[in-house]
């Protein structure tokens, strides 16, 4: 019953957090899309890296994940079907009751949609479990609709035996599913809040273009398509948009919720963009389009020769953004990318923003470690026509996508 459901899995400070990778694995085996979040204390017992590997999604460890803006949790929380906190410490119970959201687990819990079920598996020593304040917090949360996976009697972190031990991982997942079945039966047709870009049609370009020299050779670049794929996935699955991705040659996968159109050359990308443009509210041009093409590609494979030099005559490709701006509607938002390096990068990006008449431009640097092409991380600067300049330090391209889309969602 969890197949294709989005589940947030929160882990807090308890020795039972050592079971977290097993719980995450079992949740994934149900077919769920699992997003893990850890408090600082939880990371003493399990690692974000292992959870990221097991779930295929980066584990969340920061309340403001390097973006300086905490809107990401709203989008993830609203789109989740349910959240499991296991283990849940006594401190976390108290903070949930008092509305103190000072770590990523609590912040995500505060952002769940009205019909997303929060399920908690407490874990602590028996004396702490029996404290009146703890029991009062649990009762208060129950009355607010939170469901609990009860602790069991067993070996505790103190070395004693008593009540307060979290059940084994497979039993936690089994009870989690059972509690969700009950909740869904009680509320079979939940109302949902609209996601930030719900109802918006977004057109995205991604990847490189390949310009043929002959039937087997081409002019290209090192773009992998990772940024375009991340933007498309996040726009569709987290922000609720209707997404079309025009992708150059790339092995990056995209979810079935994204309408993907594969192209190869700059002319093919231009033609698809212009044919799709009128049906979309927002265009994000993240593709690394070749600036030049062979003026007269050979129809036969060029043979290698040792007797003479060979030169290639190049011509500039069409300026897709220029053609877009000539055909855009009044209320369409156009977002561009600028791949630059060196001291003049910011000046160039601002100049492109103004000269092209864009609503936003993202400066993507190729001259810094772990940024630019073919990496899973990036370091970007975002500029808007209203004068915003936002520096984003090194984060994953998924986080970059969320930050960019958050700012797009705020545009009027």
N, C-alpha and C positions, 0 to 999 in steps of 0.2 A: 504493500500500500504506500510505500515511500518512493516508488519508482518515479523518477523525474521531478520529485519534490525538492525544494531548496531548504536545507536544514542548516541552521547555525549551531555549532557545537562550541560551547564555552567551557573553559577549564580554569579553575581557580586553585589557590594554594592549599594543597593537601597531599600527603604521600600517596593517596589514591590516584593522583594525577598520573602516576606511572602507568595506569591502565588506559590512559587516554589514546595511545596509538591503536590499541586493540578495539576500543569503542569506535574510533574513527574508521578503522578498516571495516568493521561490521556494518556501520551505517552506510558506507560506500557500497558494500555487497548487497544492500537492499535495493540499490538503484538510485539512491538519493544523490543530489548534488550537495556536497558537504563543505561548509566554510568554517574553519576553526578560528577561535580567538582565545588568547591566553593572557592572564595577568602576569605581572613580573614574578610573583611567588610561584605560579604554576611552572614557570620555566626552570625552576630548580629541580623539577622532577621529570620533565619531558621536554623535548626540543621542538621548536617551531618547524625546523627543517624536516624532521621525520613526519610530522603531520602534513606538511605541504606535499611531500612525496606521496604519502598514502592517499590523500584526497584529490591531488591534482590542482589544488587551489592554494595560493599563498596564505600561510597562517598569519593572522592579524595580531600584532603585539603592541601596537602603539595607539593611544587614544586619538592622536592626530598623526596619521601615518605619513610623515615627511612632507605633507602638502601644506601644512599650516592652516588647514581648513577642515573642520570636522563634519562636513555634510555627507561624506561617504557612508557613514553608518545609517543615516536615514534611508538611503536608497536600498542598501542591503537588508536592513530590518524590515522595511515595508514589503519587500519582494519575497520574504521568507515564509514558508508554510508553518514552521515551528522552530523553537529553540530549546536545546537541551543544555543544562549546566550540570556537568558531572566530572569531578566532584564539585560540590558547592560548599564553601567554607562557612563557618558561623558569621564571620565578618561580612561576607557577601550577602547572607540572609538579612543582616541588619541594615546594610546599605540599600538593598532593594526595598525594604520596608520604608526607609526614611527618604528615598528618592535621591540618594547620593550616587552619582554616576561618574566615578573618577578613574575608571579603567576601561579598556575596550570591551570586556565582557559585559559590564554593567551598562555601558553606553549602547551596545547593541540590544540588550534586553529592553532598554527604555524606548527603542525605536521600532519595536515590532508593531505590525499593523493590528487593528482592533481584533481581528479574527485569527491571528497567529497564536498558537498555543505555546506557553512557556512551561517547561517541565524541568523540575529540579531534583537532583539526587544528592542530598546532604552527606557529608562525611566528616567525622570529628571524633575525639575521644568521648567516652561515655559521660564523664562529668560535665563536659561542655554541652553535650546533647541534652542533658537533663536540666540545664539552666532554665529557669522560668522565662528569662528574656528571649532565649532561643526559641522556646516553644510558643511564646506569644507572637514572635515574628512569623513563625511558620503558620500559625492559625490566622493571622492577619492576611498573609499572602494567599492562603487557601480561600479566604472569603473574597479575595479579589480575582479569583479564577485561576490562580497558579496551581498546577498539579505536581504531586510529589511521588518520587520513587523512594520508598521507605528504606532506611538503613537496616542492617541486620547485625546480629551478634557474632563476634569473631575476634580475631587478632587485630589489635589496634597499634597505632604508631608508637604509643607509650610503652609497648611491650606487654600490656595487660590484655585481658580478654573481656569484652563487654559489648554493649550496644553502641552503634555509631559507625560501623564499618559499611562502606559502600558495597552493594552486591557486585558479583563478578561481571566482567564486561558484557558477555553475551546475554546475561539476565537483565542488565541495564537496558540494552538495545531492545530486547523482547518486551519489557515493560513499557518502554518509551513508545513502541508501536501500538501496544494495547491501549495506552492512554490516549493516543491520537485517534484511534478508531472510535473510542467513546466520545471524544470531543467532536469529531466529524459527524457522528450520528446525531448528536444533540444539536448541531448547527450545520445542516447539510448544504445550505446555500448562503454562505457568508457574504457580507458586503465587503468590498475592498476599496481602499483609497487609491485614487489615480496615481500612477508613477509620474515622475517629473517631466518626462517627455512623451507620455501616453498621448496617442492621437497625432503625434508628429511623424512626418515621413522624412527620413534622413538618408541622403545619398552620400556614400563614402568611397573614395578611391584609395587603393593601397598597392604596395609592392612596386617593382621596377617596371620598365617597359624594355623590350628587346627589339632592336632595329636591325633587320637582316643585312648582312654583307654579301652572303651567298647562301645556298640552301642549308649550310651547317654552321656558319659563323654569324655572330651578331655583335652589335654595340650594346652594352648594358651597364649596370652598376650593381653594387653589393646589397641593395635593399632586399630584405627577407620577407617583407609584408607583415611582420609582427605587429607593428603599430596599427596598421589598417585593420588587421584581424581583431586586435584588442578593442579598438574603437567600435567595431561592428558588434562584437559579442556583448560588450558592456551596454551599448546603446539599446540593444534589443532586450537583453535579459535583466539588466538592473534598472535601466531608465524607462523601459516600456515602449520604445519607439518602434515604428515600422521601418526596417532597415534594408537598403539595397547596397551591396558592396560590389564595386567594379574593381576587380583584382587583376593586376599584372601577374606574370609567371611567379608562382609562389607555392610552396608545399604546406603553408600554414592552413590548419583546419578552421572551419567556421561552423557554428551550430545551425541546425535546420531552420531555426527561427529567422535566419538571415538569408535574404534573396541574393545569391552570389552570381555575378556575371564575370566570366574569365575572358581576358583580352591579352594580347601580346604586344602590339606596337602602340606608339603614341597616338597615331591616327585612329586606331581602333578604340583607344580609351577616350579620345576626344569625341568620336561619333556617339559612343554609348552615353557619355556624360550629357551631351547636348540633347540626345533623344529622351533621356530620363529626367532632365532638369525640371521641366514644367510641373511634374507630379510630386515634387518634394519641397518641403519647407526649409530644409537646411542642407547645405553641401559642405562636406569636409574633404578637402583635397590633401590627403596625406601621402599620396603616391609619389615616388621618386621618378618622374617622367624624364626620359632621355632628352637632352637639349639638342642633340644632333643625330642625324641618320645618314646612311650612305646615299649619296645623290642618285646613283644608278646601281642597285644591287645586281650582282651577277646571277644569272639563271643556272649556271653550272658551278660545281665546287672549284674554287681557285686552287690550282696546283702549286705546291711549293717549288721554288726554283732557286738555284745557288748562283745563277749567272747575272741576275739583275735585281735591283731594288724594286719594291712595289709600293705605290702610294694609294691612298684612299681619299676620294673627294667627298667631303661632307657638306650637308646642308642643314640649317636649323629646323627643328621640328616646330609644328604649330604651337602657339601659346594658348593652352587650353583655358587658363584663367581669363585671358583677354576675351576669348570668345564667350565664356560663361557670363562675364560682366555685361556683355552686349545683349545677352538674351535673358538675364535674370528678371524676375518679377519684383515689384516694389518691396514686398515684405519678406522675401527670401533672405536667409542669413548665409553668408559665404565665408568659410573659414579656410585659410591657407596655411601651408607649412613652408619654412625656409631652412634649408640645410646649409649651414655656414660654419666657419671657424675663424679664429684670429680676432684681432682687436676691433675690426670693423663689422663683426657679425651683428651686433645690436643695431647699429646704424643702418645696415642693409635691410634687416627685418622690418624696422620701422618705415624705411623708405618703401618697401614692397607693400606694406599695409596701406600706406597713403596712396601710392601710385596706382594700385589695383582697385582701390575703393573697397577693401575687405572689411568685414565686421570684426575679425580676429585673425591673428597670425601666431603660429607657434614656431619659435626658433629652436631648431634641433641641431645640436652641435656635433660635428664629426671628429673634432680634434681633442676630445676629452676621454679619459679612461672609462670603459664600460658604457659608453653612450653612442648614439648614432646607429649605423647599420648593423644588422645581424646579432644584436645583443638582446637579452631579456630585460635589460634596464635602460634607463634614459635620464638625461638631465636637460630640462627644457626651460624656456622663458616664454611666457604668454603675454601678448600685447593685444589690446582692444582699441577700437576707434574712439572709445570714451576716455582713453588715456591710462587704463590699467596696465601696469607692468608687474607680472607675478613671476618670481623666481621659484622654480620647483627643483629641489636638490635631487640627487640620484635616488630614483625609486624604480619599481618595476614598470613596464609599459602598460600593464593593467591599471596600476595606480595613476599613471599619466593620463590614461583614457578617462578614468573616473573624474579626475580633476578638470580636464578639458570639458567633459560633458556636463559637469556641475555648473561651470561658468556659462556654457551655452544655454542650459536650462533657465538661468537667471536673466537671459536677454529678453528684452521686451519686443 
